[in-house]
């Protein structure tokens, strides 16, 4: 009996030693739940910062339908807060975004706000002294996509110039650049300065509108080297490396993320005799021509009110490339341009008169015609891009 008792005692002691009491150090670590990234706060949403600066001021807005504060337009928001809105200065596509690309915008009265809409995409693209005579400050809030020939930044340049010449303060309410993670493409040769490119920027400039406004001021690019009295209401919770999906399409023909990512590359097709999908619901995502009958993908441009009333090759079947599902690399991709140039039957008619303005020089056209590879062409951009990147660092507001 004593032997049995001793054996049971020994076994229980072994079990205790093999299974010691749990301690804080021995308990499994609790799995950390990753927290969602804080929401991006755009300049227009920082009303507690902006509105006090507008007290007793007469205000003009340079805005279109992208100037949203949540689900409400900035103009409606400021009017409801008692800001003295005198007028809307309407850019390309108009205040409500219903005008075609390049179509003149007319003066009118906004029925909802009851204030004048003054076109700066008609007889004049730069506000006149008379148009600014009854305002104290101008607010710019338009969503950009970071590409030199997207004309809203040209509008911003001209508004800054008008403000500098007429002693008006200008606020830029910053928004993310969805192509802001990289810089690429040829730098504009000022010999080809136009509304498609007013400053010596690369095709993809890697700046928000607020950063670009600082660069325009800092580099003395306004007429006569004048400086605009400028204040940027900056973003919160955004970095240049962050992917950002725009809540509102930035242009009638940039309907979503894929079109916006492709735009630096397919936007060059504005300067060639190829359809880039205007007149379809997939602009800047398809490329074609009636003569590419050996290519399997096809589409037919039609007149679409509010997007493209008279698209190239209207009502004609076009054959070509479907880019809606391709993976878009962060670069100006010349492969589509080179491929379709090589396939084009009458190469003398491939480029039109607008190509140099879009490319920013007369060199790229010659490089493609001569048969240079994409990599060889890209190498010719590098010296100018290195100089630009060094300058760009001075004006960055975000990592």
C-alpha positions in Angstrom: 0.0 0.0 0.0 2.8 2.3 0.9 4.5 1.5 -2.4 1.3 2.3 -4.3 0.9 5.7 -2.5 4.5 6.6 -3.3 4.1 5.7 -7.0 0.9 8.0 -7.3 2.6 10.8 -5.5 5.6 10.6 -7.8 3.4 10.6 -10.9 1.4 13.7 -9.8 4.6 15.6 -9.1 5.9 14.8 -12.6 2.7 16.1 -14.1 2.9 19.3 -12.1 6.4 19.9 -13.3 5.5 19.1 -16.9 2.5 21.5 -16.9 3.6 24.5 -14.8 1.2 27.3 -14.0 0.7 29.7 -16.9 2.5 33.0 -16.5 2.2 36.3 -18.5 5.4 35.4 -20.4 4.1 31.9 -21.4 0.6 33.0 -22.6 0.2 33.2 -26.4 0.5 36.9 -27.6 -2.7 38.5 -28.6 -2.9 39.0 -32.4 -2.8 42.7 -33.3 -5.7 43.9 -35.4 -4.4 46.3 -38.0 -6.1 49.7 -37.9 -7.4 51.2 -41.1 -5.4 54.1 -42.4 -6.8 57.5 -41.4 -9.0 59.0 -44.1 -7.5 61.6 -46.4 -8.7 65.1 -45.5 -8.6 67.5 -48.5 -8.1 71.2 -48.2 -11.8 72.0 -48.9 -12.8 69.9 -45.8 -10.8 72.0 -43.4 -13.5 74.6 -43.1 -12.5 75.6 -39.5 -9.2 76.8 -41.0 -10.6 78.3 -44.2 -13.8 80.1 -43.3 -12.3 82.5 -40.7 -9.9 83.7 -43.3 -12.9 84.7 -45.5 -14.6 86.9 -42.9 -15.7 90.2 -44.5 -14.2 89.2 -47.8 -15.8 89.1 -51.2 -15.0 85.7 -52.7 -14.7 84.3 -56.2 -14.4 80.5 -56.7 -12.5 78.8 -59.5 -14.2 75.4 -59.3 -15.9 72.7 -61.2 -18.0 69.7 -60.1 -15.0 68.1 -58.4 -14.9 70.7 -55.7 -16.8 68.6 -53.2 -16.8 68.8 -49.4 -18.0 65.3 -48.6 -21.2 65.0 -50.6 -21.8 68.7 -50.9 -20.3 71.2 -53.3 -17.8 73.7 -51.9 -19.9 76.6 -53.3 -23.1 75.4 -51.5 -21.1 74.7 -48.3 -19.5 78.2 -48.2 -22.8 80.0 -49.0 -24.6 78.1 -46.3 -21.8 79.2 -43.9 -22.4 82.8 -44.7 -19.4 83.4 -46.9 -20.0 86.3 -49.4 -19.7 84.5 -52.7 -19.7 87.0 -55.6 -19.1 84.7 -58.6 -17.9 81.4 -60.0 -15.1 81.6 -62.5 -15.8 78.5 -64.7 -12.9 76.6 -66.4 -12.9 74.0 -69.3 -16.0 71.8 -69.1 -17.9 74.4 -67.2 -19.0 74.7 -63.5 -21.2 71.6 -63.7 -19.0 69.7 -66.1 -21.4 69.5 -69.0 -19.2 71.1 -71.8 -17.1 69.0 -74.2 -13.4 69.2 -74.1 -12.3 72.4 -75.9 -15.9 73.7 -76.1 -16.4 77.3 -75.1 -18.1 77.9 -71.8 -20.7 80.7 -71.6 -21.5 83.2 -68.9 -24.7 82.4 -67.0 -26.4 82.5 -63.6 -26.3 79.4 -61.5 -30.0 78.6 -60.6 -29.1 76.9 -57.3 -26.8 79.6 -56.0 -28.2 82.6 -57.7 -24.8 84.0 -58.4 -23.0 84.7 -61.7 -21.0 82.1 -63.5 -18.3 83.9 -65.4 -16.5 81.9 -68.1 -12.7 81.8 -68.2 -12.9 79.3 -71.0 -14.4 81.4 -73.7 -13.3 84.9 -74.8 -10.6 84.9 -72.2 -8.9 82.2 -70.2 -7.2 84.6 -67.8 -9.6 86.6 -65.5 -9.8 90.3 -66.5 -9.4 93.2 -64.1 -13.1 93.8 -64.5 -13.9 90.2 -63.5 -11.9 90.6 -60.4 -12.8 94.1 -59.5 -15.6 93.2 -57.1 -13.7 90.4 -55.2 -11.0 90.4 -52.5 -9.9 86.8 -52.6 -10.0 83.9 -55.1 -10.3 80.3 -54.2 -9.0 77.5 -56.5 -10.4 74.0 -55.9 -10.2 71.6 -58.9 -9.1 68.0 -58.9 -6.0 67.4 -61.0 -4.5 64.2 -62.3 -0.8 65.2 -62.4 -0.4 65.3 -66.2 1.0 68.4 -67.9 -1.6 68.6 -70.7 -4.6 68.3 -68.2 -5.6 72.0 -68.6 -6.9 72.8 -65.1 -3.3 73.6 -64.0 -3.0 76.1 -66.9 -6.2 77.7 -65.6 -4.6 77.9 -62.1 -1.5 79.5 -63.6 -3.5 82.2 -65.4 -5.7 82.9 -62.3 -2.5 83.2 -60.2 -1.2 85.7 -62.8 -4.4 87.7 -62.7 -4.4 87.8 -58.9 -0.7 88.9 -58.9 -1.5 91.7 -61.3 -4.6 92.9 -59.5 -3.4 92.5 -55.9 -5.9 89.7 -54.9 -5.0 86.9 -52.5 -5.4 83.4 -53.8 -6.2 80.2 -51.8 -5.5 76.8 -53.3 -7.4 74.0 -51.6 -5.2 71.0 -52.1 -6.3 67.6 -53.3 -4.3 64.3 -53.9 -2.6 63.7 -57.2 -3.6 60.1 -58.3 -0.5 60.0 -60.5 1.6 61.7 -57.8 4.0 58.8 -57.0 6.3 59.3 -60.0 7.8 61.9 -62.4 8.3 60.9 -66.1 8.2 62.0 -69.7 9.8 64.8 -71.7 10.1 68.2 -70.1 8.2 71.0 -72.0 10.3 72.9 -74.5 8.9 76.5 -74.0 8.9 76.9 -77.8 5.8 74.7 -77.6 4.2 76.6 -74.7 0.4 76.5 -75.0 -2.7 76.0 -72.8 -1.7 72.3 -72.9 1.5 73.2 -71.1 2.5 76.6 -69.8 5.6 75.7 -67.7 8.7 73.6 -68.1 7.3 70.5 -66.5 7.7 66.9 -67.4 4.6 65.2 -68.9 4.0 63.6 -65.4 5.0 66.3 -62.9 4.5 64.5 -59.5 3.0 67.5 -57.7 -0.3 68.3 -56.2 -1.9 71.6 -57.3 -0.8 73.2 -54.1 2.8 72.2 -54.7 2.7 73.2 -58.3 1.3 76.7 -57.3 4.2 77.1 -55.0 6.6 76.1 -57.8 5.0 78.6 -60.3 5.4 81.4 -57.7 8.9 80.3 -56.5 10.4 79.9 -60.0 9.1 83.2 -61.2 7.0 81.7 -64.0 4.2 84.3 -63.8 4.3 87.1 -66.4 6.9 89.7 -65.5 8.2 87.5 -62.6 5.3 88.7 -60.4 4.4 86.8 -57.2 0.9 85.9 -56.3 -0.1 86.3 -52.7 -0.7 82.6 -52.2 -1.9 80.3 -49.4 -2.3 76.6 -49.7 -4.7 74.7 -47.5 -2.8 71.5 -47.3 -4.0 67.9 -47.2 -3.9 65.6 -44.2 -3.1 61.9 -44.1 -1.7 61.6 -47.7 1.8 60.9 -49.1 2.9 60.9 -52.7 3.4 57.1 -52.5 -0.2 56.5 -51.5 -2.6 55.1 -54.0 -5.7 57.3 -54.2 -9.0 56.6 -55.9 -10.8 59.8 -56.8 -14.4 60.0 -55.4 -15.5 62.1 -58.4 -14.3 61.6 -61.9 -12.0 64.5 -62.7 -13.2 65.0 -66.3 -16.1 63.7 -68.3 -13.8 61.5 -70.2 -11.8 60.1 -67.3 -14.4 57.8 -65.8 -12.3 55.8 -63.3 -9.0 54.7 -61.9 -7.9 52.8 -65.0 -8.4 55.7 -67.3 -6.6 58.0 -64.9 -3.6 55.7 -64.6 -3.5 55.3 -68.4 -3.9 59.0 -69.2 -0.2 59.9 -69.1 0.3 57.4 -71.9 -2.9 57.3 -73.9 -3.4 61.1 -73.6 -0.6 61.4 -76.2 -3.0 59.9 -78.7 -4.9 63.3 -78.8 -2.0 64.2 -81.1 -2.3 61.3 -83.6 -5.0 60.1 -86.0 -6.2 57.3 -83.8 -9.3 57.0 -81.7 -8.6 56.9 -78.0 -12.2 55.9 -77.2 -13.9 59.3 -77.2 -17.5 58.6 -78.0 -17.5 55.4 -75.9 -17.9 54.7 -72.2 -14.2 53.7 -72.1 -12.2 56.7 -73.2 -8.4 56.6 -72.8 -8.7 52.9 -72.2 -9.1 51.7 -75.9 -7.2 52.7 -79.0 -8.2 52.0 -82.6 -8.6 53.0 -86.2 -10.9 51.7 -89.0 -7.9 50.4 -91.0 -6.6 48.1 -88.3 -8.9 45.3 -89.4 -6.4 42.6 -88.5 -6.8 43.4 -84.8 -9.5 41.4 -83.1 -10.8 44.1 -80.6 -13.3 46.6 -82.0 -15.5 49.5 -80.9 -17.6 52.2 -82.6 -17.4 55.8 -81.4 -20.8 57.6 -81.2 -21.9 61.0 -80.2 -22.4 61.1 -76.4 -23.8 64.4 -74.9 -21.7 65.6 -72.0 -18.7 63.5 -73.0 -18.0 63.7 -76.7 -20.5 65.2 -79.1 -18.3 64.8 -82.3 -15.7 62.1 -81.6 -13.1 61.1 -84.2 -14.3 58.3 -86.4 -17.9 58.8 -85.3 -20.1 55.9 -86.3 -17.2 54.0 -87.8 -16.0 50.6 -86.5 -12.5 50.9 -85.1 -10.1 48.0 -84.5 -7.3 48.1 -82.1 -6.2 47.6 -78.4 -8.3 47.0 -75.3 -6.4 48.4 -72.3 -9.2 48.2 -69.7 -7.6 45.3 -67.8 -3.9 45.8 -68.4 -1.6 46.4 -65.4 -0.5 50.0 -65.7 3.1 50.7 -64.6 4.0 54.1 -63.1 5.6 55.5 -66.2 4.8 57.1 -69.6 4.4 54.0 -71.6 5.4 54.6 -75.2 4.8 51.0 -76.3 1.2 51.6 -77.5 2.3 54.6 -79.6 5.2 52.8 -81.2 3.1 49.7 -81.9 0.2 51.6 -83.6 2.6 53.8 -85.5 4.3 50.6 -86.9 0.9 49.2 -87.8 -0.5 52.4 -89.4 -0.8 52.0 -93.2 0.0 55.7 -94.1 2.7 56.8 -91.7 2.8 60.3 -93.0 -0.8 60.8 -91.7 -0.3 59.2 -88.3 0.7 62.3 -86.4 -1.5 65.5 -86.4 -0.6 69.1 -85.7 -1.4 68.7 -82.0 1.2 66.1 -81.2 4.1 68.5 -80.4 1.9 70.5 -78.0 1.0 67.3 -76.2 4.5 65.8 -76.2 6.0 69.2 -75.3 8.6 69.1 -78.0 9.1 68.2 -81.7 11.7 65.6 -80.8 9.5 62.6 -79.8 7.7 62.5 -83.1 11.0 62.2 -84.9 12.3 59.6 -82.5 9.3 57.4 -83.1 9.5 57.8 -86.9 13.2 57.0 -86.9 12.5 53.7 -85.1 14.2 54.4 -81.8 13.3 51.9 -79.1 11.3 53.0 -76.1 14.2 52.5 -73.8 16.5 54.7 -76.0 13.8 57.4 -76.1 13.4 57.3 -72.3 17.2 57.8 -71.9 17.0 61.1 -73.7 14.6 62.4 -71.0 16.9 61.7 -68.1 19.1 64.8 -67.9 16.1 67.1 -67.9 14.3 64.9 -65.4 17.2 65.0 -63.0 17.3 68.8 -63.0 13.5 68.9 -62.6 13.5 66.5 -59.6 16.2 68.6 -57.9 13.9 71.7 -58.3 10.8 69.8 -57.3 12.2 68.9 -53.9 12.0 72.6 -52.9 8.2 72.8 -53.2 7.0 69.5 -51.8 4.5 69.7 -49.0 4.1 65.9 -48.5 6.5 63.0 -48.3 
